[in-house]
Amino acid sequence: MLRIDHPLLPASLGSTRTLTSFHWGQPGSGAKVYIQASLHAEELPGMLVAHHLRALLDAAEAAGQIQGEVILVPVANPLGLAQRVDHKPMGRFDLDTSENFNRHYPDLARAVGPLVRDTLGDDPKKNVALVRDAMGNYLGGWQPGTELQSLRHRLLTLAHDADFVLDLHCDCEGVLHFYTEEACWPQLEPLARFLGSEAILLAKHSGSGPFDECLSGAWWRLTEIFADLGRSPALPQGCCSTTIELRGELDVSHALAEQDAQGIVDWLKHIQLLACEQPPAVPAFKCQPTPLAGSETLKATSPGLVVFAAVVGQTLRTGDLVAEVIDPIANQTQRVLAGVDGVFYARIRDRYITAGGELGKIAGATAFRTGELLGA
C-alpha cells in the first residue's frame, strides 16, 4: 500500500490542509476502482467503512490478490471537516463561498470533446485511453485559484481514469440507498445487491454537477455530442460512478461498517479485481430501481414540532400518514401524507421544522419531476 499526501492551496497565511490517498495494486494492471468517503464532511459512516476497508485491502495485498488498482480517500473533505458553528459540524457547504462541496464540478465532456473529436475511431479500448488522456491533460492545465477549487481538482485528478467510482455519503436518517446514472446501472447492479440497498434512484442526469456524475456523465455525453456532429465512434461507458448513502448520520458502528466494507470487497471479487478461488454469489435484490424523478420530497407547509408516524424503510401507499407537524401555540396539527406509493428511504434528524422545510423522501416508481433533481 502506498500513502500519498496532497497539499491543498492555502486559504490563509500559516495554514495548509492535506488530502490523503491510499493506493493498492499497480496502475494499468487491470480495472481501477476509486473510493472516497465523507465529501459531505458531517456524513461519517463512510469514513468508518473506509477504515475497515483499508484493513481488508491490506490483507488482500499481502495475499497477492489484487489484480488491478484501488485508490481509497477516507477523508475526502478536510476543509468541511474543520468547519464547526456553535459546536455543530458544517460539512455540507463551504462557509467561505456557500457552495455545496458536492456540486459545481466541471463538464468534462465539453472540456475534452474538442480534444478527441478528430482522433476517436473504431477501437473501443483505444478510444477510452484517448479520452482519459484528454481528461488528464485538461486537469493538468487547470490552475485552481482557491482552496475549494484545489480540493475538487485533486479529487478529480485521482479519479478521472477510474473504471468505477464509489462516493460514500449518508442521509440524515435513512436506509442504505444508491444514486447513479442510467448508463451506469447495468455495471453497478451487483454492487447494490452486495450492499443490500433498499432504494435505488436512477437518472439520466440529475443536475447541479455532483462529483460522481462529473465522471460518469462525461462518457454518455460525449457520445451524444458526437452524434449531434454526425459521428458515432466506438465509445463505451468508460466510468461507472455511484453515490452510496450509508443509512443515517448516526449509523456509525463497527458492525455496520464491517458489513459494508465486506460487501465492497465481495463486489471487488465479483469484478475480478481481487483474485479468489470462488467468486461470492450475488445476493438477491432488496428492492427494484426507481427513477430519481419519481422520488417525492415531503415538505412542511407550516412550522412546528415534527412527530413521524412512518419509519425509514417502510413501504407507504398514497395517503398514508408520514408525519405530523404540531403548532402548540395555535393548537393545530398538519398531517403530512404520502403522495406516491414507495419506500420511505430518508427523513430529517431534527424534530422542529420551519415552513417549507423538507421532511423526508419516498421512492416512487413513476417519474413526475423535471429539471434539477437533487436538493441543495
LOTORDREN-802144 format. One record per residue (C-alpha): y, z, x; residue in one letter; residue number from 0. Coordinates in Angstrom, 2 decimals, always signed. Layout:
BEGIN
<<Y, Z, X>, a, NUM>
...
This chain:
BEGIN
<<+0.00, +0.00, +0.00>, m, 0>
<<+3.46, -0.88, +1.21>, l, 1>
<<+6.58, +1.01, +0.15>, r, 2>
<<+9.94, -0.76, +0.27>, i, 3>
<<+13.29, +0.95, -0.38>, d, 4>
<<+16.03, -1.39, -1.59>, h, 5>
<<+19.60, -0.05, -1.21>, p, 6>
<<+21.85, -0.98, -4.13>, l, 7>
<<+25.50, -1.90, -3.93>, l, 8>
<<+27.51, +1.36, -3.73>, p, 9>
<<+29.68, +2.11, -6.73>, a, 10>
<<+31.75, +4.73, -4.95>, s, 11>
<<+32.55, +5.88, -1.44>, l, 12>
<<+29.92, +8.05, +0.18>, g, 13>
<<+27.10, +7.32, -2.27>, s, 14>
<<+24.30, +4.75, -2.25>, t, 15>
<<+21.37, +4.57, -4.64>, r, 16>
<<+18.00, +3.09, -3.79>, t, 17>
<<+15.39, +1.22, -5.81>, l, 18>
<<+11.83, +1.78, -4.53>, t, 19>
<<+8.91, -0.62, -4.99>, s, 20>
<<+5.23, -0.20, -4.08>, f, 21>
<<+3.11, -3.21, -3.16>, h, 22>
<<-0.66, -3.73, -3.15>, w, 23>
<<-2.55, -6.85, -2.10>, g, 24>
<<-1.30, -9.98, -0.41>, q, 25>
<<+1.29, -12.40, -1.82>, p, 26>
<<-0.31, -15.73, -2.66>, g, 27>
<<-3.88, -14.40, -2.60>, s, 28>
<<-4.22, -14.52, -6.39>, g, 29>
<<-2.35, -13.60, -9.53>, a, 30>
<<+0.79, -11.45, -9.21>, k, 31>
<<+1.47, -8.62, -11.65>, v, 32>
<<+4.81, -6.80, -11.68>, y, 33>
<<+5.08, -3.44, -13.48>, i, 34>
<<+8.20, -1.33, -13.89>, q, 35>
<<+8.96, +1.89, -15.76>, a, 36>
<<+11.99, +3.56, -17.30>, s, 37>
<<+14.56, +0.76, -17.20>, l, 38>
<<+16.00, +2.82, -20.05>, h, 39>
<<+16.08, +5.86, -17.83>, a, 40>
<<+15.66, +8.51, -20.54>, e, 41>
<<+12.34, +6.88, -21.55>, e, 42>
<<+9.96, +8.78, -19.30>, l, 43>
<<+6.33, +8.20, -20.43>, p, 44>
<<+6.14, +5.01, -18.34>, g, 45>
<<+7.21, +6.89, -15.24>, m, 46>
<<+4.22, +9.21, -15.60>, l, 47>
<<+1.93, +6.24, -16.27>, v, 48>
<<+3.22, +4.71, -13.03>, a, 49>
<<+2.39, +7.95, -11.21>, h, 50>
<<-1.23, +7.80, -12.37>, h, 51>
<<-1.44, +4.03, -11.93>, l, 52>
<<-0.40, +4.39, -8.29>, r, 53>
<<-3.41, +6.63, -7.61>, a, 54>
<<-5.77, +4.17, -9.31>, l, 55>
<<-4.36, +1.24, -7.33>, l, 56>
<<-4.65, +3.18, -4.07>, d, 57>
<<-8.33, +3.76, -4.87>, a, 58>
<<-8.82, +0.08, -5.72>, a, 59>
<<-7.19, -0.91, -2.44>, e, 60>
<<-9.41, +1.48, -0.47>, a, 61>
<<-12.44, -0.07, -2.16>, a, 62>
<<-11.29, -3.61, -1.30>, g, 63>
<<-11.00, -4.59, -4.96>, q, 64>
<<-7.52, -6.15, -5.01>, i, 65>
<<-7.70, -9.93, -5.34>, q, 66>
<<-4.03, -10.67, -5.83>, g, 67>
<<-0.74, -8.82, -5.74>, e, 68>
<<+0.60, -5.85, -7.70>, v, 69>
<<+4.17, -4.57, -7.47>, i, 70>
<<+4.98, -1.24, -9.12>, l, 71>
<<+8.51, +0.10, -9.60>, v, 72>
<<+8.06, +3.61, -11.06>, p, 73>
<<+11.80, +4.33, -11.37>, v, 74>
<<+13.43, +1.05, -12.38>, a, 75>
<<+16.85, +2.55, -13.09>, n, 76>
<<+18.12, +5.13, -10.59>, p, 77>
<<+21.64, +4.56, -11.99>, l, 78>
<<+20.81, +5.69, -15.50>, g, 79>
<<+18.52, +8.46, -14.31>, l, 80>
<<+21.53, +10.20, -12.75>, a, 81>
<<+23.69, +9.95, -15.90>, q, 82>
<<+23.93, +13.12, -17.98>, r, 83>
<<+26.55, +14.19, -20.50>, v, 84>
<<+26.58, +17.72, -21.91>, d, 85>
<<+23.14, +18.32, -20.35>, h, 86>
<<+21.66, +15.30, -22.15>, k, 87>
<<+20.26, +12.19, -20.41>, p, 88>
<<+22.25, +8.99, -20.98>, m, 89>
<<+19.95, +6.37, -19.53>, g, 90>
<<+20.20, +3.52, -22.05>, r, 91>
<<+23.78, +2.42, -21.41>, f, 92>
<<+25.72, +2.24, -18.15>, d, 93>
<<+28.57, +4.72, -18.51>, l, 94>
<<+30.93, +2.56, -16.43>, d, 95>
<<+30.53, -0.67, -18.43>, t, 96>
<<+28.89, +0.48, -21.70>, s, 97>
<<+26.27, -2.23, -21.11>, e, 98>
<<+22.65, -1.69, -22.11>, n, 99>
<<+20.56, -1.58, -18.93>, f, 100>
<<+18.00, -3.87, -20.62>, n, 101>
<<+20.35, -6.60, -21.80>, r, 102>
<<+22.52, -9.38, -20.31>, h, 103>
<<+20.03, -10.78, -17.81>, y, 104>
<<+20.76, -14.40, -16.82>, p, 105>
<<+19.40, -17.54, -18.49>, d, 106>
<<+17.11, -18.67, -15.67>, l, 107>
<<+16.14, -21.88, -17.44>, a, 108>
<<+19.71, -23.17, -17.43>, r, 109>
<<+20.21, -21.91, -13.88>, a, 110>
<<+17.22, -23.69, -12.37>, v, 111>
<<+16.80, -26.65, -14.74>, g, 112>
<<+19.16, -28.93, -12.78>, p, 113>
<<+17.45, -27.90, -9.51>, l, 114>
<<+13.98, -29.06, -10.60>, v, 115>
<<+14.76, -31.76, -13.16>, r, 116>
<<+14.03, -34.65, -10.80>, d, 117>
<<+11.14, -33.07, -8.87>, t, 118>
<<+8.67, -31.99, -11.57>, l, 119>
<<+5.68, -34.24, -12.10>, g, 120>
<<+2.14, -34.22, -13.45>, d, 121>
<<+0.69, -31.43, -11.29>, d, 122>
<<+0.98, -28.09, -13.18>, p, 123>
<<+0.40, -25.87, -10.14>, k, 124>
<<+2.93, -27.77, -8.05>, k, 125>
<<+5.45, -27.60, -10.89>, n, 126>
<<+5.04, -23.83, -11.22>, v, 127>
<<+5.61, -23.44, -7.48>, a, 128>
<<+8.72, -25.66, -7.62>, l, 129>
<<+10.23, -23.64, -10.49>, v, 130>
<<+9.50, -20.32, -8.78>, r, 131>
<<+11.05, -21.57, -5.55>, d, 132>
<<+14.13, -22.68, -7.50>, a, 133>
<<+14.37, -19.25, -9.15>, m, 134>
<<+14.12, -17.61, -5.74>, g, 135>
<<+16.86, -19.87, -4.37>, n, 136>
<<+19.09, -19.12, -7.37>, y, 137>
<<+18.58, -15.37, -6.95>, l, 138>
<<+19.13, -15.69, -3.20>, g, 139>
<<+22.52, -17.20, -3.86>, g, 140>
<<+23.55, -14.60, -6.44>, w, 141>
<<+26.06, -12.20, -4.88>, q, 142>
<<+26.23, -9.07, -7.08>, p, 143>
<<+29.67, -7.59, -7.49>, g, 144>
<<+28.76, -4.19, -8.95>, t, 145>
<<+26.05, -1.57, -8.63>, e, 146>
<<+24.65, -2.56, -12.04>, l, 147>
<<+24.52, -6.22, -11.07>, q, 148>
<<+22.76, -5.35, -7.83>, s, 149>
<<+20.12, -3.42, -9.79>, l, 150>
<<+19.50, -6.38, -12.10>, r, 151>
<<+19.43, -8.74, -9.14>, h, 152>
<<+16.91, -6.64, -7.21>, r, 153>
<<+14.57, -6.23, -10.21>, l, 154>
<<+14.59, -9.97, -10.87>, l, 155>
<<+14.04, -10.75, -7.19>, t, 156>
<<+10.91, -8.57, -7.19>, l, 157>
<<+9.56, -10.01, -10.45>, a, 158>
<<+10.69, -13.65, -10.75>, h, 159>
<<+7.49, -15.19, -9.33>, d, 160>
<<+5.03, -12.91, -11.16>, a, 161>
<<+2.33, -14.30, -13.41>, d, 162>
<<+2.57, -11.18, -15.60>, f, 163>
<<+5.42, -8.69, -16.10>, v, 164>
<<+4.90, -5.32, -17.80>, l, 165>
<<+8.11, -3.44, -18.68>, d, 166>
<<+7.20, +0.13, -19.70>, l, 167>
<<+9.50, +1.75, -22.27>, h, 168>
<<+9.17, +4.14, -25.21>, c, 169>
<<+10.88, +4.75, -28.54>, d, 170>
<<+12.46, +7.96, -29.83>, c, 171>
<<+9.29, +8.83, -31.78>, e, 172>
<<+6.64, +6.20, -32.29>, g, 173>
<<+3.19, +4.81, -31.85>, v, 174>
<<+2.29, +2.59, -28.90>, l, 175>
<<+3.64, -0.88, -29.66>, h, 176>
<<+4.35, -4.22, -28.00>, f, 177>
<<+7.22, -6.68, -27.95>, y, 178>
<<+6.51, -10.11, -26.50>, t, 179>
<<+7.41, -13.76, -26.93>, e, 180>
<<+5.16, -16.04, -28.93>, e, 181>
<<+4.45, -18.20, -25.87>, a, 182>
<<+3.04, -15.15, -24.04>, c, 183>
<<+0.85, -13.70, -26.76>, w, 184>
<<-2.41, -15.59, -26.08>, p, 185>
<<-2.44, -14.38, -22.47>, q, 186>
<<-1.32, -10.82, -23.27>, l, 187>
<<-3.56, -10.21, -26.28>, e, 188>
<<-6.26, -8.44, -24.22>, p, 189>
<<-3.68, -6.05, -22.72>, l, 190>
<<-2.54, -4.98, -26.19>, a, 191>
<<-6.14, -4.27, -27.08>, r, 192>
<<-6.91, -2.33, -23.88>, f, 193>
<<-3.87, -0.13, -24.55>, l, 194>
<<-4.66, +0.34, -28.24>, g, 195>
<<-1.35, -0.99, -29.53>, s, 196>
<<-0.70, -0.01, -33.16>, e, 197>
<<+2.08, -2.56, -33.74>, a, 198>
<<+2.69, -5.92, -32.06>, i, 199>
<<+6.07, -7.61, -32.60>, l, 200>
<<+6.26, -11.32, -31.73>, l, 201>
<<+9.35, -13.52, -31.49>, a, 202>
<<+10.10, -16.89, -30.00>, k, 203>
<<+13.39, -15.46, -28.76>, h, 204>
<<+14.76, -12.05, -29.74>, s, 205>
<<+18.24, -12.48, -28.24>, g, 206>
<<+20.54, -10.34, -26.08>, s, 207>
<<+18.91, -11.25, -22.73>, g, 208>
<<+16.40, -8.42, -22.12>, p, 209>
<<+14.63, -8.21, -18.77>, f, 210>
<<+11.21, -9.34, -19.94>, d, 211>
<<+12.42, -12.39, -21.87>, e, 212>
<<+14.66, -13.45, -19.00>, c, 213>
<<+11.47, -14.04, -17.01>, l, 214>
<<+9.00, -15.40, -19.56>, s, 215>
<<+11.60, -17.23, -21.66>, g, 216>
<<+12.65, -19.41, -18.73>, a, 217>
<<+9.36, -21.33, -18.89>, w, 218>
<<+9.25, -22.39, -22.50>, w, 219>
<<+13.00, -23.02, -22.47>, r, 220>
<<+12.63, -25.37, -19.51>, l, 221>
<<+10.03, -27.29, -21.49>, t, 222>
<<+12.47, -27.61, -24.40>, e, 223>
<<+15.36, -28.62, -22.11>, i, 224>
<<+13.28, -31.38, -20.54>, f, 225>
<<+12.02, -32.52, -23.96>, a, 226>
<<+15.64, -32.94, -25.08>, d, 227>
<<+16.13, -35.14, -21.99>, l, 228>
<<+13.11, -37.25, -22.94>, g, 229>
<<+10.86, -35.80, -20.22>, r, 230>
<<+7.54, -33.98, -20.53>, s, 231>
<<+6.46, -32.61, -17.12>, p, 232>
<<+3.23, -30.61, -16.94>, a, 233>
<<+4.78, -27.14, -17.03>, l, 234>
<<+2.60, -24.23, -18.17>, p, 235>
<<+3.87, -20.79, -19.19>, q, 236>
<<+4.31, -19.59, -15.60>, g, 237>
<<+5.18, -15.99, -16.51>, c, 238>
<<+3.97, -13.87, -19.42>, c, 239>
<<+6.00, -10.72, -19.93>, s, 240>
<<+5.98, -7.88, -22.41>, t, 241>
<<+7.89, -4.72, -23.25>, t, 242>
<<+5.38, -1.95, -23.92>, i, 243>
<<+6.67, +1.01, -25.92>, e, 244>
<<+4.58, +4.01, -24.86>, l, 245>
<<+5.00, +6.06, -28.05>, r, 246>
<<+7.94, +8.53, -28.11>, g, 247>
<<+10.29, +10.18, -25.65>, e, 248>
<<+8.42, +13.49, -25.79>, l, 249>
<<+4.99, +11.93, -25.31>, d, 250>
<<+4.93, +12.79, -21.61>, v, 251>
<<+1.48, +14.20, -20.93>, s, 252>
<<-1.16, +13.68, -18.29>, h, 253>
<<-3.78, +12.90, -20.93>, a, 254>
<<-1.80, +10.02, -22.46>, l, 255>
<<-0.56, +8.73, -19.11>, a, 256>
<<-4.06, +8.71, -17.62>, e, 257>
<<-5.33, +6.87, -20.69>, q, 258>
<<-2.58, +4.23, -20.46>, d, 259>
<<-2.96, +3.80, -16.69>, a, 260>
<<-6.69, +3.29, -17.12>, q, 261>
<<-6.01, +0.74, -19.87>, g, 262>
<<-3.81, -1.26, -17.48>, i, 263>
<<-6.45, -1.07, -14.74>, v, 264>
<<-9.13, -2.26, -17.16>, d, 265>
<<-6.89, -5.21, -18.02>, w, 266>
<<-6.37, -5.95, -14.30>, l, 267>
<<-10.15, -6.11, -14.01>, k, 268>
<<-10.31, -8.35, -17.06>, h, 269>
<<-7.92, -10.89, -15.49>, i, 270>
<<-9.89, -10.53, -12.24>, q, 271>
<<-7.02, -9.23, -10.18>, l, 272>
<<-9.25, -6.24, -9.46>, l, 273>
<<-12.81, -7.09, -8.48>, a, 274>
<<-15.62, -5.37, -10.38>, c, 275>
<<-19.31, -5.98, -10.98>, e, 276>
<<-18.94, -5.97, -14.76>, q, 277>
<<-15.50, -6.53, -16.37>, p, 278>
<<-14.80, -3.98, -19.12>, p, 279>
<<-15.31, -5.12, -22.70>, a, 280>
<<-12.09, -5.92, -24.54>, v, 281>
<<-11.65, -3.35, -27.34>, p, 282>
<<-11.18, -4.32, -30.96>, a, 283>
<<-7.68, -4.72, -32.38>, f, 284>
<<-6.00, -1.68, -33.90>, k, 285>
<<-3.52, -3.99, -35.64>, c, 286>
<<-2.63, -7.63, -36.11>, q, 287>
<<+0.58, -9.15, -34.68>, p, 288>
<<+3.58, -9.41, -36.97>, t, 289>
<<+6.89, -11.22, -36.47>, p, 290>
<<+9.75, -9.25, -35.00>, l, 291>
<<+11.86, -10.98, -37.64>, a, 292>
<<+9.72, -9.18, -40.23>, g, 293>
<<+10.49, -5.71, -38.86>, s, 294>
<<+12.63, -3.70, -41.27>, e, 295>
<<+15.15, -1.27, -39.79>, t, 296>
<<+15.79, +1.53, -42.29>, l, 297>
<<+19.34, +2.89, -42.37>, k, 298>
<<+21.12, +5.80, -43.99>, a, 299>
<<+23.90, +4.95, -46.43>, t, 300>
<<+25.33, +8.46, -46.24>, s, 301>
<<+25.40, +11.26, -43.66>, p, 302>
<<+23.18, +14.30, -43.80>, g, 303>
<<+20.07, +16.13, -42.67>, l, 304>
<<+17.02, +13.92, -42.19>, v, 305>
<<+13.68, +15.02, -43.62>, v, 306>
<<+10.91, +12.49, -43.01>, f, 307>
<<+8.21, +12.03, -45.60>, a, 308>
<<+6.35, +9.41, -43.53>, a, 309>
<<+4.84, +9.91, -40.09>, v, 310>
<<+4.73, +7.29, -37.36>, v, 311>
<<+1.62, +5.17, -37.54>, g, 312>
<<+1.44, +5.47, -41.34>, q, 313>
<<+0.86, +2.28, -43.32>, t, 314>
<<+3.51, +2.03, -46.03>, l, 315>
<<+3.89, +0.00, -49.18>, r, 316>
<<+7.16, -1.29, -50.58>, t, 317>
<<+8.83, +1.55, -52.47>, g, 318>
<<+7.12, +4.37, -50.61>, d, 319>
<<+9.35, +7.30, -49.68>, l, 320>
<<+10.08, +7.27, -45.94>, v, 321>
<<+12.78, +9.92, -45.62>, a, 322>
<<+15.37, +11.98, -47.46>, e, 323>
<<+18.95, +12.34, -46.24>, v, 324>
<<+20.37, +15.57, -47.62>, i, 325>
<<+24.05, +16.46, -48.04>, d, 326>
<<+24.04, +20.25, -48.53>, p, 327>
<<+27.77, +20.31, -49.38>, i, 328>
<<+27.62, +17.82, -52.25>, a, 329>
<<+24.05, +18.91, -53.07>, n, 330>
<<+22.93, +15.29, -53.03>, q, 331>
<<+19.83, +13.63, -51.61>, t, 332>
<<+19.49, +9.97, -50.59>, q, 333>
<<+15.91, +8.73, -50.87>, r, 334>
<<+15.14, +6.09, -48.24>, v, 335>
<<+12.34, +3.81, -49.38>, l, 336>
<<+10.23, +1.23, -47.58>, a, 337>
<<+11.47, -2.29, -48.25>, g, 338>
<<+8.37, -4.02, -46.85>, v, 339>
<<+4.66, -3.36, -46.51>, d, 340>
<<+3.65, -2.45, -42.97>, g, 341>
<<+3.17, +0.15, -40.26>, v, 342>
<<+5.93, +2.72, -39.76>, f, 343>
<<+5.92, +2.32, -35.98>, y, 344>
<<+9.09, +4.12, -34.83>, a, 345>
<<+11.64, +6.65, -36.02>, r, 346>
<<+14.56, +8.62, -34.65>, i, 347>
<<+14.15, +12.00, -32.95>, r, 348>
<<+17.38, +13.62, -34.20>, d, 349>
<<+17.38, +15.18, -37.64>, r, 350>
<<+21.02, +14.58, -38.50>, y, 351>
<<+22.30, +11.09, -39.26>, i, 352>
<<+25.75, +9.60, -39.80>, t, 353>
<<+26.43, +6.91, -42.39>, a, 354>
<<+24.90, +3.58, -41.35>, g, 355>
<<+22.66, +5.13, -38.70>, g, 356>
<<+19.15, +3.84, -38.05>, e, 357>
<<+16.26, +5.99, -39.24>, l, 358>
<<+13.12, +4.04, -38.38>, g, 359>
<<+11.28, +0.71, -38.35>, k, 360>
<<+8.45, -0.83, -40.35>, i, 361>
<<+6.43, -3.78, -39.01>, a, 362>
<<+6.39, -6.18, -41.94>, g, 363>
<<+4.23, -9.31, -41.96>, a, 364>
<<+6.83, -11.71, -43.40>, t, 365>
<<+9.87, -12.83, -41.41>, a, 366>
<<+13.18, -12.32, -43.17>, f, 367>
<<+15.71, -11.69, -40.36>, r, 368>
<<+17.53, -14.21, -38.21>, t, 369>
<<+19.89, -14.10, -35.23>, g, 370>
<<+19.82, -11.21, -32.75>, e, 371>
<<+16.58, -9.34, -33.46>, l, 372>
<<+16.98, -6.42, -31.03>, l, 373>
<<+19.10, -3.35, -31.62>, g, 374>
<<+21.76, -2.10, -29.24>, a, 375>
